[in-house]
């Protein structure tokens, strides 16, 4: 029943002059403190969401490298990098360098990404679709090129007469970080996307929104996605994936401040529309540590997952989030996820 636990945050900033995170620069610096607090609490990972043109975290690799440099065992990850905004080979070099700094602790979630605030954001980054193509196909192609590059495969042709004399030799990117190819996660919001993830040999990072709501509770629908992914991965013949991760909001109520913030939080799934599809997201778990533990144990998708990420409200400051992580880690030990 052992599971890894980590946090996942947008790194929101702004809102008021009295905010604990008034600017984007403050959000970046506080992520370093959150990472240290996560390791001290017993968490396994510190993951960040990546969004552009908004008051949240955007450029992941400098921050992931800094988080890794300030910790010793903590995994650092993304959930997810939007491949619409990425050059796959430059990203492969950045990922290789970051993983080298972390000594193999990078867990890199990638995907097509979710809706962004900017109507023409990809265009402003210099990326436009070829006629007849779409972003779903384009981002999968970029992901394949990125994954190919991080294996150390030859890519570029050498200069004639240079130090590489074999005309058939291709030059790889540098640095190559061994094992990184086994720590790439695809963010999937449907069962079909999970099956594709298995077929190409990536780990599955299940979305916080599932786009095929059929009336079943979120955790049941998500557990179905995870089980179908695992079956498909077992049949795929790949050896570079097979792990699953889910994200939850959870707040053990142990102080008056917890009660004020989350003691009266409405529970239950939320249903809406995203990208024209009916979408379902999961509940927020809040209550005494015993109640939250029972909610974890009753969640079918949590039971299926290898990694559980907990969404942190970073706007409430480092000290409060360190308290939340400590309480969650205590529950994880009580129910046998951690020693």
ZICORVEN-V408186 format. One record per backbone hydrogen bond with DSSP energy under -1.0 kcal/mol. CO is the residue of the C=O (numbers start at 1). NH is the residue of the N-H. Records with the same first field share a line. If there is no record, write none. Layout:
BEGIN
CO->NH / NH
END
This chain:
BEGIN
4->308
5->44 / 45
6->310
7->47
8->312
9->49
10->57
16->19
21->14
23->27
24->28
25->29
26->30
27->31
29->33
30->34
31->35
32->36
33->37
34->38
35->39
36->40
37->41
38->43
44->75
45->7
46->77
47->9
48->79
54->56
55->13
57->51
60->64
61->65
62->66
63->67
64->68
65->69
66->70
68->71
75->46
76->107
77->48
81->111
82->85
83->86
87->91
88->92
89->93
90->94
91->95
92->96
93->97
94->98
95->99
96->100
97->101
98->102
99->104
105->76
107->78
108->185
109->81
110->187
111->83
120->124
121->125
122->127
123->126
130->133
134->138
135->139
136->140
137->141
138->142
139->143
140->144
141->145
142->146
143->147
144->148
145->149
146->150
148->153
149->152
156->171
159->162
166->169
171->155 / 156
177->180
179->182
180->183
183->108
184->203
185->110
186->205
188->207
189->211
190->194
191->195
192->196
193->197
194->198
195->199
196->200
197->202
203->186
204->245
205->188
210->280
217->221
218->222
219->223
220->224
221->225
222->226
223->227
224->228
225->229
226->230
227->231
228->232
229->233
230->234
231->235
233->236
243->204
244->306 / 307
245->206
246->309
248->311
249->285
251->287
255->259
256->260
257->261
258->262
259->263
262->265
270->281
272->279
274->277
277->274
278->213
279->272
280->210
281->270
285->251
287->253
288->292
289->293
290->294
291->295
292->296
293->297
294->298
296->299
299->303
300->304
301->305
306->4
307->246
308->6
309->248
310->8
312->314
313->316
314->317
317->321
318->322
319->323
320->324
321->325
322->326
323->327
324->328
325->329
326->330
327->331
328->332
329->333
330->334
331->335
332->337 / 338
333->336
337->3
END
